Amino acid sequence: MIMISNPCDTFHNIQCFTKALKVLFAPTDGWGHINACQGMADGLRERGHRAIFAVAAKFAPKLRASGYEVELLTVTAEGQVLTPGAAANQGENNFVAENLEVFKTSAINVVEMYVKLFGDRLCGALRARDTLFREIIGRFRPDVIVVDTYVSSPYIVYSGVPWVWLYSASPLMMLNDSRLPPAWLGLPTVGNTSEWLKHRSQLEVVFKKCYQKVNEWYESEGFPPLKSTSYCNLHPISPYLNIYMTPEELDYKKVQPLAHNWHRVDSFVRTTDETFEIPECLCNWSGKLILLSMGSFGGSHLELMTRLTTILAKSEHRFIVAKGPLHDKYELPNNMWGQKTLPQTAVIPLVDLVLTHGGNNTVTETFYFGKPMLVLPLWADQYDNAQRLQETGLGLRLNPFHCTEEELLTSIDKLVNDSDLAQRMKSIGDRIRESNDKQFLPQFSKYSQRKLTVLFAPTDGWGHINACQGMADGLRERGHRAIFAVAAKFAPKLHASGYEVELLTVTAEGQLPTPGVDANQGENNFVVRNLEVFKTSAINVVEMYVKVFADRLCSKLRAREPLFREIIGRLRPDVIVVDTYISSPYIVYSGVPWVWLYSASPLMMLNDPRLPPA
């Protein structure tokens, strides 16, 4: 008897005994993607697995500070591949500054600008990393690879290593479904479908060249090209597992359910030891406490940050500001305090409202802590998050470049004074923190396709042998290897069923007499010699059995101890299944996870005063 209600759960639980997995994370270059992967890695590390990150050098210090191994994706003389999505000869600061006027226009113009500028460069930078991925994968031999990217190396996709696609951006682009508006434009989900069609056609034109570049890359390396019905789909679907990250309240219900190998999570909030105390200079101010966080791109936009902080200086409220890369280029008004970067997951729980660019990482973290939001989107999926938040009644959106002073200040006052929204968001935060949406993590090993070696050590009896074989059949169907350690008389049947057998033989005749049977007699003689006892009461039979075989049972099992040590040492099983009344201490304390299958009637095993004795 195994105390699991569903037989299928037995096999999943057996699989959970696998030794620690090596999981290689390969996120795209962006803090939102890095943070989402770290949140997932934290969950796996808590379950005993090993997480390794392959990232550009600028992300390494933070990951190492969190205790992670890091492999640098460095191919240039400076020791770093430039961030895909930043021009080859400029950083994010210059990229934003040189394209400032485009960011002030429409969402479609921003998409066209981005894809046009970086279609070639994105593929080029990723291709430059392909050799590194080959070397890293060959050296580490990971059990699973997690990618959080819009375009993946074909060597990862076709490496033969099971891989998981984590889509940590807003899911609209990933879904790319005609029942929903096209992505990256911030269109309402209830709207003019003819307008959707028009914009979808525009996006197809915009992404076509990039799609062709990805296919040229794949085919030049000898891999199959992408076969999508849309040029916007630059990434293949994983046959193993695909995860997207959005709170349940923002999910797109029209297209649910997705395929069986898709899983939604509310968030992957990373675990940190960072703390934050409200600065003393803000403690003397009245009003609500508000976080302003516009992400690395927004923080690189000096004109925008100056505009926003100038308007917010006229608010009655207090502001904590993530100043960004240009932190030393502008001063904050008296009702604000800020620095280049903030421990965001430590700050959000303290504030009453979050003003944000709407990056998916910040949105999901804010939901996790149950705070309302005002989204000021700059580009891409930020527009979609802003629209989704507003149409679900969980926040507001404004154009950060063109909203008036009155619109911004009035929207802030409306949100911080909305007690119903505050309570609703608090309830959502409570739900997410208590939710079970990451329940797939304990069974993550099944996505690795690791084949377990399971050693069965049943006591000598056909009932026990048959029960173990039934369990072994289920595990074998799932691709695992089952080996039996049994007395020789049970071997032919198990061999005939296709199982490997290790013989527990220690006598000159090549067989250890069955524990529970007199060394000089078989089962037939044992019954014949004790026939009169069997005709009496059950208690007499128990007394006779224990008296005759107590010493012999232990001695025969002890005689098998060296064999178990040798078999376990040689086979190095991942799990041992015992179906016995007495087990070898070497099995129990071998350090190998073990399962007790009690295949007899459970009354003796339960041994409870509320029940009769067995």
N, C-alpha and C positions, 0 to 999 in steps of 0.2 A: 504494500500500500504506500503510495506517495500522496501527500496531502495537497493535491492540486485538483481543482474542480473540473478542468477541461483537459482531456488527454493531449490536445494540441499544445497546451501550455507546458506540458512536461518536456516536449522536445525543444521549445523555445528556451526553457529554463536550463536544460542541459547545455544548450549552445552558449548560454551566458557564462559557463565555466571556462570558456576559452582564455588562454593566457593573454596578457596585455597586448593590445594592438598597437602598431605604429601607424599613426594617421598623419599624412603630409597635407598641410594646408597651403594652397596656392591662390591667394586672393589677388585681385587687381589692385593697382596702386591708388588707394584712397582710404582715408581714415574710417569712413563708414563701413567699407568692406572689411578692413582689418579688424575693426571692433566687433563686427558681427561674427567673424571667424573666431575671434578670441572668446566670445561668449559661448560659442559651440564647443571650442576646445576646452574651456573651463569645465563644462558638463562632462566631457569625455575623460578629462584628467581626474575628476572626482571619482570616476568609476574605474580608475586604475590604468587607463590607457595612456599612451605616450603621444604627445602632439608635437610636431615639428613644423615650423613656418619657413616657406621659401618666399622671400620678400626683398624689395629694394632696400638699400642700406638705411635710408632715412627712417624706416619703420622699426629697425632692429632694436634700438635702445629701449623703447617702451615695452616691446615683447620680452626682451631679456630681463627687464626689471620685474616682469610678471612671472619669471621663472621658466620661460619657454626656450627651447633650442631654436636657433635661427640659422638658415642657410641663405647667404646673400646672393641675390641675382645681380652679379656684377660683371660687366663685360667691357666697360670703357676704361680709358686710362685713369680716370678719376675714381674708378672702382665702383661705379653705379650705373645701371641702365636708367636713362631719363624716364620719368613717369609717363606712361602712355596717357595721352590726354593733355600733355603739356608740350609745347613746341620744342623741337630738338635743341634749340639754343637759348631757351628762356624758361624761367620757372613760372609758377602759378601767378606770382605778382605781375610779371610782365604780360603774361597771357591775358589776364583780366584787363589790365590797363590798355593794351593795344586793341582790344575788342570791346571797349567800354560802350560805344554807341550801339553796337549790335545787341548787347544785353538789355538795353533800354527799350528795344523794339518788341516785336511779337515773338511768341514761343516758337513758331515755325521758322522764323529767321535765325533764332539761336541754334536750332537743330541743324539747319542747313549750313550755318557757319562752322559748327563743331565738326560735323561729318566731313565737310569739304576740306577743312584744314588738317584733320587728323586721321582720315581714312587710311592713307598710305603709311603715315607715321606710326599709327597704332599697330598695324600688321608688322611693320618693319621692326619696331621695338620688341614685339612679342616673338617674332621669328628669331631675333638675336638671342633670346633666352632659351630657345629650344635645345641647344646643345647643353646648357646648364641643367635643364630639366632631365634630359637623358642621363647625365652624370649623377645628379642627385637621386633620381629614382633607382638607378643601377647600384648606387652605393648603399642607400638606406633600405632598399627593398620594402617599401611601405605596404601594409595590408590594405589600406584605403587611401585614396587621394580625395580631398575636398577642394573644389574650385569655386571661387566666387568671382566670376568674370563675365564679361559680355562676349569675349572671344577667347577660346581656349586653344592651347597647343595641341595639335593632332597627336603628338607623342603621348600626351596624358590620356586623351580619349581612346587611343588604340594601343596603349602600353600593355594591355592585358591585366592591369591592376584595377580592381573595382573602384569606380569613382562616383562621387556624389556632387551634384550641382546645387550649390547653395545660391539662391537668387535673393540677395539681401536688399535690392532696390525695391521700390514700389512695384507690385506684380503686373501692372497693366501692360507694359511692353512684353513681358514674358508670356502673358496670356494671349495677346494679339488675336482677339476673337471679334468677329463681325457683330456680335450681340452687344459689344462694348465700344466706347469711343476709342479712336486711335490714341496711342500713348504719347507722353512728353509734351502735351499741348494744354492740359488742364481743362478739358472739355467735360461738361456734365454728363452723367450716365443716363439721364433722361433728356434727350435732345433731338435735334434734327438729324435723322440718319443720313439724309442726302449730304448734309454738311460733313458728317463723319466720312462718307465715301470720298468726298473731294479731298479732305485732308489725308486720308489713308493713301490715296493715290500720290499725293505730294511726298509722303514719307517713303513710299516705294521707290520713287525716282531718286530721292536723297540717298537712300541706303544701297541702291543697286550696285554702285561701283565698289563700295566697301564689301558687300557680299561676294562680289566676283573676286576681289583681292583675297578674301579668306579661302575661297575655293581654289584659287591658283596656288596658294600656299599649301593646302592639304594635298592637292594632286602632285605638286612638285616633290613632295616628300613620299609619294607613293601611297597615299591614303585616299579613301573614298571622299568625294566632295559632299558638302552639305546638300540635303535634298528637301528643302523647305518650300512651302507654298508661298512664302513671303520673304522679300529681301531684308525685312527688318529682323528676321530670326537669324542671328549670326552665330548662335551657339546650339550644338546638338543637345537633345534630351538624353539624360543618362538612363540607360536600361536598368540601373541598380536603384537609385534613389534621387529624387529631386525635392528640394525644400525651398519654400518661399516664406518670406517674413513680412507679415502684416497683422495688425490686431484684428480679431474676429469682427469687431464693429465696423472696420473699414474694408473688409473683404468684399469681393465682387460675387455676390450670391447667384447672379444670373447664369454663371458658367460652372456651377458646382453640381455634382462632385467631379473632380478631376480623376485622372487615371490612378490605379492602385499604387503606383510608385511615386506619387506626389504627396507631400506632407506640408501642412501649414503650421507655422509657429507664430505666436504673438510677438515674440522678441527673442533675441539672444543678448541679454544684458550681461556684460562682462563682470567678473568678480574682481574687485580691487580693494586694496587696503587704504585707499586715499580717503582723507577726511576734509571737511571744510567748515569753517566757522564764519558767520556773517561778520564782515569787517566792522570794526568799531565806528568808523566814519559814517556807516549807514544806520547804525543802531539809534542814532539821535534824530533820524528822519521819521516822519509819520508816513502813512500810505502803505500800500501793498508792496511786496518784494517780487521783483520780476527779473527773469534771466533773458538777456539778449545774446543769442548765439546764431551767427550767420554762416558758420562753416568756414573752411579754409578759403573757398572761392570768394565768399562774401567778405571775409576779413581782408582779402587782397584788393578790395574795391574801396580805395581811400575816399573817393567822393561819396559813395553810398554810406559808409560807416559814419562819415562826418555829417551827412544829411540826417541820418536816423538819430544819432546822439544829440544833434542840435534840436530836433523836434522834441525828443524825449526829455530834454532839459526843462521843458515847460510843463511837464507832468507833475502831479502831486505825489507820484509813487517813486520808489527806490529801485535802482537797477544794478544788477551784477552783469558785467560785459565781458564776453570772450572777444578780446580786441583783435586777435588774429596776427598774421605775419607783419602787418604794418603798425604794430602796437606803439612803436616809438614815433610815429608820424602825426599823431593827433592826441589831443588832451580830452579828458572826460569832464563833463560838468559836475557840479557839486553833489547832485543827487545820484551819482554813479560811482562805482568802483570797478576796476577791471584789470586784467593782465593778458598776456599773449595767449595763453591757453588756460583752461579751467578743468578741474576734476568733475566733469559734467554729471556723472552718476552720483556724486556726493552733493552737488549743488541743487539739482532738480528737486529732491525731496523737501528742500527748505523753502522753495519759492511758491508763489500763488499763481503765477502765469509764466509761460515760456513764449518768447518772441523768437521765431526761428525761420531759417531759410526753407525748412521742410524736407531736409535730407532724411531718408528712411530710418537711419540709425537714430537720429535725434527724435523723430516722431515715435518710434517704437519704445525708446527709453522713456519718453514723456508719458506715454500710455502706461508703461510699467509702473511708474510712480504716481499715476492718476492725477495728472495736472492738465488744465485747459491750455490751448495753444492759439496763438495768432501767427499764421504762416505768411511769410513774405518771400515767395519763391523767386529763384533766379534763373533756373533752367531745368531741363530734362524731367525726371520723375518728381521733382519738387512741385511742379505745377499740378501734377495728378494728386499728390498727397494733399495739397492745399484745397483743391476742389472737392476731394472726397471728404475731407474733414468738415468743410462747410456744408455740403449737402446732407451729411448725416447729423448735423446739428451739434457737433462736438467741438466746434471752433469756428474761426473766421479766417478769410484770406484777403490780402491787400497787395497791390502792386507796389513794391518797395521804392521804385523809381518815380512813380507818378501819383501815389496817394497824397492827399492834402494833409496838412498839419492837423486839421480838425478831424479828418477821417481816422487817422492813426490814433490820436489821443482819445477820441470818442469810442473807438473799437476796444481799446485797452480798458477804459472805464467800464464798458458794457460787460466784458468778460470777467473782470475781477470782482464785479458786484453781482454776478449771476450765481446765486447760492444753489439753485437747482442744478446748473451745469457742474459746479464744483462737487456736489454730492454724487452726481452721475459719474463723473470722471474718477472720483475716489472709489466708487463701487467697481468700476472697470479695472482700476489698478489693483484692488484687492483680488478680483477674479484672476487677473493675469499672474500675480505673484503666487497664487494658490493653485494655479491650473496644472493640468497634467498633459499639456500639449507637447511636451518633450519626452513623452513616454517611450518613444522609439529609441532614445539614447541607450538604455540598458541593453537593448537587443541589437545595438549597432554592429556587433560582431557578425550578424548574419549577412550584412551587406558586404562584408569582406570576402565572402565565399571561402572562409577558412574551413578546411576539412578537419574536424576533430578526430582524435584517436581516443576511443572509449573502450576501456577494459572492463569486462564483465567478470565478476568473481562470485558466482552463485554457490550455495551449499549443494551437497550431493543429493539431489532428488529431482525427479523429472518435473514435478510441479514448479520448482524454482527455476530449473533450466528453461522450461517452456515460457514462463513469465518473462525471464530475461530476454529470450529470443524475440518475444513480441515487442518489447521495447527496442531491441536492436534493429528489428525490421523497420520500425518507424524512423529511427535515426539514419539507417542506411538509405532509405528513400529520400532523405534530405541531403544525401551526399557524404555522410560521415562514415568513418571506418570503425567497425566493431570487432573486438577480439575477445575470445572466451578463454579463461583460465579454469580448466575443469579436469576431473578424473578421466582416465582413458575411456571408460565405458560410455561416456556421453559424446565422445569426439565424432564417431561416424555420422550421427544424425546432424550434428552441427556442420561438419564438413560437407555433407550432402546439401545443406541449405546455403552453402557458399561462404561460410564463416571461417576465419582464421582461428586456430585453436592452439593454446599453449597447454601442454600436459603437466598436471601436477603429479609427477611420478618420482618416488624416492626409494622404492623397494627393489630388491634384486629382480623381481618379476616385472619391473618397469611400471608398477602402478601402486599408488597409495590407496590402501583399503578405504572405502567410503566412510567418513566420520558418521557415527551413528549406527554402524554395522560392526559386529564383533570381528576382530582381526582374523580369526580362524573360521569364520563362517559367513556365508552370504545371507542375503535377506531372507531367502527361503528357510534356511536352518534356524535363523533367529526367530522367525514366527513360529515354526514347529516346536522349538524348545520352550517357548513361552506361551504356548497355546492356551493353557488353563488360566493364565493370568488375564489374557485378552478376553476371556469369557466372564470375568468378574467386573468389578466397578471401574469407572474411569479413573478414580483416584489411585486405585491399585496399579493400573497401567502406568500412570505418571510416575509413581514411586519406583516401580520396576525399571522403567526406562532410564530415569535419572541415576538410579543406583548402579545400573549396569554400565552406563555409557558416560557418566560425568567425567571421570578421569580419562577415559579413552578418547572422548570427543576433544578435550583440550589438547591431549598429547598429539593426536593426529593433525590438529590444526597447527600446533607449534612445529610439527615436522615440516609443514608447508612454508613456514616463515622464510627460510633462505630462498625458496623458489619465488615467492612473491617479491622479495628484495631484488632478485636477479631479473625477473620479468619486468618489473616497474622501471628498474634502472636501464634496461635495454630498450624497451618500447617507449618510455617517457610519455605515458598517456596524458591527455588533457583532463580527463575525467575518469574516475573509477566508480562503477556501479556494483554494490554488494547486495546480495539477497541471502542473508544468513541470520542465524540466531546469535552467533558469536563471530566477531570479526578479528582478523589479525591486527594487532596494534600497529604494525608497520604500515598497513593501509590507512588506518585512522590518523596516524601522525606522520604520514609520508610527505605532507606538504602539497599533495595532489588533491584538488577538489574531489569530494566523493559524495555519492548519493546512496542512501539506504532505501532499497526497494523491499518492502515487507509484503511478500506475495501470499503469505498465509492469511487465515482469518484474522482480523485486526484486534480481537479481544485481548490476547496476551500482550500485544504491543501497547494498547491503550492502558490496560492495568489501572483502572479507575475505580475508586470505591463506590461510585454511583452505578457501576455495572457489576454483574456477577464475575467471579474469578474464571479464568480461562481454562 
